[in-house]
């Protein structure tokens, strides 16, 4: 198991090249972020390619600055590759429908789980949203990357907890529907 911090060089501030490399080598990717403003051509199409793979999905909060036009473009592009929903939105219920205690707050977690094949995984946890400002280093962001094999006793508990938590988050979300964009705004 290895642990490192991104960006690798503080003066560069960008994690775009590391993120693209993980996308290009993964068998699947699961993630959640608060905000999404990336177009489908982000990372030279590597993110579309990774999210097109079976088992891949992403959850996004519906709050601004999430860009629903770009999510619609993602939805259309990904629907050609996969019949099941890939992009999910964390949409809170009105407090008149649910008690305040049951209402989910802002989806603020930024986690990416990359299945690299042959039991190898990368877990990324940090502050990077799916925005150019975050990924390309305009913002001051940080992410811890933990890489390991599912057979490693020190890595397996982390891998399992992250998987369970990402599943829990996805259960709190609903598939993105471009026909409902006006309701999200």
C-alpha beads as a LAMMPS data file, in Angstrom:
LAMMPS data file: protein, C-alpha beads

185 atoms
184 bonds

1 atom types
1 bond types

-500.0 500.0 xlo xhi
-500.0 500.0 ylo yhi
-500.0 500.0 zlo zhi

Masses

1 110.0

Atoms # bond

1 1 1 0.000 0.000 0.000
2 1 1 1.261 3.469 -0.832
3 1 1 -0.053 6.837 0.272
4 1 1 0.777 10.072 -1.457
5 1 1 -0.518 13.608 -1.719
6 1 1 -1.698 15.419 -4.831
7 1 1 -0.704 17.705 -6.335
8 1 1 2.666 16.001 -6.302
9 1 1 4.436 19.345 -6.713
10 1 1 2.975 22.213 -4.709
11 1 1 3.959 24.804 -7.279
12 1 1 2.063 23.030 -10.086
13 1 1 -1.243 22.738 -8.124
14 1 1 -2.818 20.719 -10.960
15 1 1 -3.859 17.071 -10.615
16 1 1 -5.171 16.833 -14.180
17 1 1 -2.373 14.594 -15.501
18 1 1 -2.597 12.146 -12.572
19 1 1 -6.398 12.026 -12.816
20 1 1 -6.280 11.422 -16.569
21 1 1 -3.696 8.643 -16.128
22 1 1 -5.920 6.897 -13.553
23 1 1 -8.918 7.220 -15.875
24 1 1 -6.988 5.764 -18.811
25 1 1 -5.847 2.694 -16.878
26 1 1 -8.922 1.877 -14.769
27 1 1 -11.382 -0.947 -15.332
28 1 1 -14.089 1.188 -13.679
29 1 1 -14.404 4.352 -11.621
30 1 1 -16.912 5.358 -8.978
31 1 1 -16.979 8.828 -7.543
32 1 1 -18.859 11.576 -5.811
33 1 1 -18.298 15.312 -5.853
34 1 1 -20.191 18.375 -4.731
35 1 1 -19.903 20.318 -7.998
36 1 1 -19.617 19.346 -11.665
37 1 1 -18.831 21.831 -14.402
38 1 1 -16.692 19.684 -16.719
39 1 1 -17.681 19.154 -20.344
40 1 1 -17.633 15.621 -21.799
41 1 1 -14.356 16.324 -23.617
42 1 1 -12.558 16.894 -20.296
43 1 1 -9.307 14.983 -19.963
44 1 1 -9.301 14.284 -23.693
45 1 1 -12.372 12.083 -23.388
46 1 1 -10.739 9.819 -20.769
47 1 1 -13.479 10.531 -18.217
48 1 1 -16.239 9.633 -20.705
49 1 1 -14.380 6.454 -21.580
50 1 1 -13.940 5.471 -17.912
51 1 1 -17.540 6.257 -16.971
52 1 1 -18.730 4.223 -19.969
53 1 1 -17.289 1.065 -18.428
54 1 1 -19.560 -1.331 -16.510
55 1 1 -19.636 -0.635 -12.784
56 1 1 -18.736 3.031 -13.189
57 1 1 -20.879 5.848 -11.822
58 1 1 -20.680 9.300 -10.310
59 1 1 -22.872 11.165 -7.824
60 1 1 -23.078 14.953 -7.907
61 1 1 -24.871 17.485 -5.731
62 1 1 -27.480 19.532 -7.552
63 1 1 -26.389 22.859 -6.061
64 1 1 -24.732 25.555 -8.148
65 1 1 -22.144 25.794 -9.589
66 1 1 -23.072 22.304 -10.922
67 1 1 -23.765 22.896 -14.612
68 1 1 -26.931 21.057 -15.696
69 1 1 -26.352 21.726 -19.394
70 1 1 -23.011 19.947 -19.125
71 1 1 -24.591 17.103 -17.109
72 1 1 -27.171 16.794 -19.897
73 1 1 -24.349 16.527 -22.449
74 1 1 -22.714 13.857 -20.249
75 1 1 -26.001 11.988 -19.970
76 1 1 -26.485 11.941 -23.743
77 1 1 -22.917 10.892 -24.458
78 1 1 -22.943 8.123 -21.825
79 1 1 -26.389 6.829 -22.808
80 1 1 -24.892 5.607 -26.098
81 1 1 -22.390 3.466 -24.198
82 1 1 -24.548 2.189 -21.349
83 1 1 -28.289 1.704 -20.898
84 1 1 -28.126 2.091 -17.096
85 1 1 -27.784 5.512 -15.447
86 1 1 -24.219 6.642 -14.853
87 1 1 -24.703 10.152 -13.450
88 1 1 -26.738 10.481 -10.258
89 1 1 -27.849 13.625 -8.457
90 1 1 -28.084 14.191 -4.756
91 1 1 -31.425 16.007 -4.596
92 1 1 -32.704 16.735 -1.144
93 1 1 -36.345 16.320 -0.314
94 1 1 -38.274 19.342 0.849
95 1 1 -38.381 19.548 4.636
96 1 1 -42.174 19.637 4.305
97 1 1 -41.991 16.106 2.900
98 1 1 -39.374 14.775 5.296
99 1 1 -38.363 15.747 8.789
100 1 1 -35.282 17.908 9.156
101 1 1 -33.496 14.972 10.815
102 1 1 -34.124 12.734 7.795
103 1 1 -33.183 15.325 5.217
104 1 1 -29.780 14.812 3.635
105 1 1 -27.570 17.872 3.534
106 1 1 -25.151 18.968 0.854
107 1 1 -23.211 16.175 -0.853
108 1 1 -19.807 17.624 -0.103
109 1 1 -17.581 14.522 -0.191
110 1 1 -15.009 14.226 -2.961
111 1 1 -14.064 10.575 -3.400
112 1 1 -12.900 8.628 -6.446
113 1 1 -12.439 4.854 -6.375
114 1 1 -10.482 3.509 -9.342
115 1 1 -10.550 -0.243 -10.012
116 1 1 -7.257 -0.731 -11.832
117 1 1 -7.796 -4.442 -12.440
118 1 1 -6.098 -7.532 -10.988
119 1 1 -7.093 -6.481 -7.452
120 1 1 -5.309 -3.096 -7.644
121 1 1 -7.206 0.023 -6.562
122 1 1 -6.642 3.720 -6.058
123 1 1 -8.721 5.615 -3.505
124 1 1 -8.650 9.403 -3.863
125 1 1 -10.116 11.546 -1.071
126 1 1 -9.729 15.289 -1.053
127 1 1 -11.158 18.654 -1.910
128 1 1 -11.183 18.479 -5.729
129 1 1 -14.583 18.906 -7.337
130 1 1 -15.161 18.001 -10.982
131 1 1 -14.362 21.533 -12.148
132 1 1 -11.527 22.963 -14.208
133 1 1 -10.671 25.325 -11.345
134 1 1 -10.100 22.373 -9.027
135 1 1 -8.485 19.893 -11.402
136 1 1 -6.200 22.278 -13.270
137 1 1 -4.920 24.065 -10.193
138 1 1 -6.642 27.436 -10.287
139 1 1 -7.959 26.649 -6.787
140 1 1 -5.759 25.587 -3.912
141 1 1 -6.871 21.961 -3.458
142 1 1 -5.446 18.778 -2.021
143 1 1 -6.115 15.046 -2.356
144 1 1 -4.714 12.008 -0.597
145 1 1 -4.265 9.016 -2.900
146 1 1 -4.047 5.563 -1.366
147 1 1 -3.014 2.781 -3.749
148 1 1 -3.067 -0.868 -2.904
149 1 1 -4.119 -4.427 -3.591
150 1 1 -7.328 -5.919 -2.230
151 1 1 -5.260 -8.718 -0.670
152 1 1 -3.257 -6.313 1.516
153 1 1 -4.549 -6.536 5.110
154 1 1 -3.859 -2.855 5.779
155 1 1 -5.582 -1.719 2.553
156 1 1 -8.658 -3.986 2.441
157 1 1 -10.566 -2.308 5.334
158 1 1 -10.187 1.103 3.655
159 1 1 -11.259 -0.302 0.290
160 1 1 -14.335 -1.929 1.851
161 1 1 -15.340 1.189 3.829
162 1 1 -14.979 3.451 0.810
163 1 1 -17.019 1.020 -1.311
164 1 1 -19.786 0.850 1.303
165 1 1 -19.810 4.632 1.686
166 1 1 -19.982 5.249 -2.065
167 1 1 -22.873 2.762 -2.273
168 1 1 -24.628 4.574 0.569
169 1 1 -24.203 7.920 -1.188
170 1 1 -25.551 6.488 -4.437
171 1 1 -28.633 5.203 -2.566
172 1 1 -29.271 8.795 -1.453
173 1 1 -29.188 9.991 -5.058
174 1 1 -31.428 9.602 -8.062
175 1 1 -30.456 9.055 -11.690
176 1 1 -29.926 12.322 -13.520
177 1 1 -32.810 13.007 -15.882
178 1 1 -32.264 15.786 -18.443
179 1 1 -36.046 16.229 -18.678
180 1 1 -36.046 17.391 -15.058
181 1 1 -33.350 20.068 -15.424
182 1 1 -35.857 22.858 -14.859
183 1 1 -36.791 21.218 -11.533
184 1 1 -33.165 21.050 -10.431
185 1 1 -32.496 24.753 -10.977

Bonds

1 1 1 2
2 1 2 3
3 1 3 4
4 1 4 5
5 1 5 6
6 1 6 7
7 1 7 8
8 1 8 9
9 1 9 10
10 1 10 11
11 1 11 12
12 1 12 13
13 1 13 14
14 1 14 15
15 1 15 16
16 1 16 17
17 1 17 18
18 1 18 19
19 1 19 20
20 1 20 21
21 1 21 22
22 1 22 23
23 1 23 24
24 1 24 25
25 1 25 26
26 1 26 27
27 1 27 28
28 1 28 29
29 1 29 30
30 1 30 31
31 1 31 32
32 1 32 33
33 1 33 34
34 1 34 35
35 1 35 36
36 1 36 37
37 1 37 38
38 1 38 39
39 1 39 40
40 1 40 41
41 1 41 42
42 1 42 43
43 1 43 44
44 1 44 45
45 1 45 46
46 1 46 47
47 1 47 48
48 1 48 49
49 1 49 50
50 1 50 51
51 1 51 52
52 1 52 53
53 1 53 54
54 1 54 55
55 1 55 56
56 1 56 57
57 1 57 58
58 1 58 59
59 1 59 60
60 1 60 61
61 1 61 62
62 1 62 63
63 1 63 64
64 1 64 65
65 1 65 66
66 1 66 67
67 1 67 68
68 1 68 69
69 1 69 70
70 1 70 71
71 1 71 72
72 1 72 73
73 1 73 74
74 1 74 75
75 1 75 76
76 1 76 77
77 1 77 78
78 1 78 79
79 1 79 80
80 1 80 81
81 1 81 82
82 1 82 83
83 1 83 84
84 1 84 85
85 1 85 86
86 1 86 87
87 1 87 88
88 1 88 89
89 1 89 90
90 1 90 91
91 1 91 92
92 1 92 93
93 1 93 94
94 1 94 95
95 1 95 96
96 1 96 97
97 1 97 98
98 1 98 99
99 1 99 100
100 1 100 101
101 1 101 102
102 1 102 103
103 1 103 104
104 1 104 105
105 1 105 106
106 1 106 107
107 1 107 108
108 1 108 109
109 1 109 110
110 1 110 111
111 1 111 112
112 1 112 113
113 1 113 114
114 1 114 115
115 1 115 116
116 1 116 117
117 1 117 118
118 1 118 119
119 1 119 120
120 1 120 121
121 1 121 122
122 1 122 123
123 1 123 124
124 1 124 125
125 1 125 126
126 1 126 127
127 1 127 128
128 1 128 129
129 1 129 130
130 1 130 131
131 1 131 132
132 1 132 133
133 1 133 134
134 1 134 135
135 1 135 136
136 1 136 137
137 1 137 138
138 1 138 139
139 1 139 140
140 1 140 141
141 1 141 142
142 1 142 143
143 1 143 144
144 1 144 145
145 1 145 146
146 1 146 147
147 1 147 148
148 1 148 149
149 1 149 150
150 1 150 151
151 1 151 152
152 1 152 153
153 1 153 154
154 1 154 155
155 1 155 156
156 1 156 157
157 1 157 158
158 1 158 159
159 1 159 160
160 1 160 161
161 1 161 162
162 1 162 163
163 1 163 164
164 1 164 165
165 1 165 166
166 1 166 167
167 1 167 168
168 1 168 169
169 1 169 170
170 1 170 171
171 1 171 172
172 1 172 173
173 1 173 174
174 1 174 175
175 1 175 176
176 1 176 177
177 1 177 178
178 1 178 179
179 1 179 180
180 1 180 181
181 1 181 182
182 1 182 183
183 1 183 184
184 1 184 185
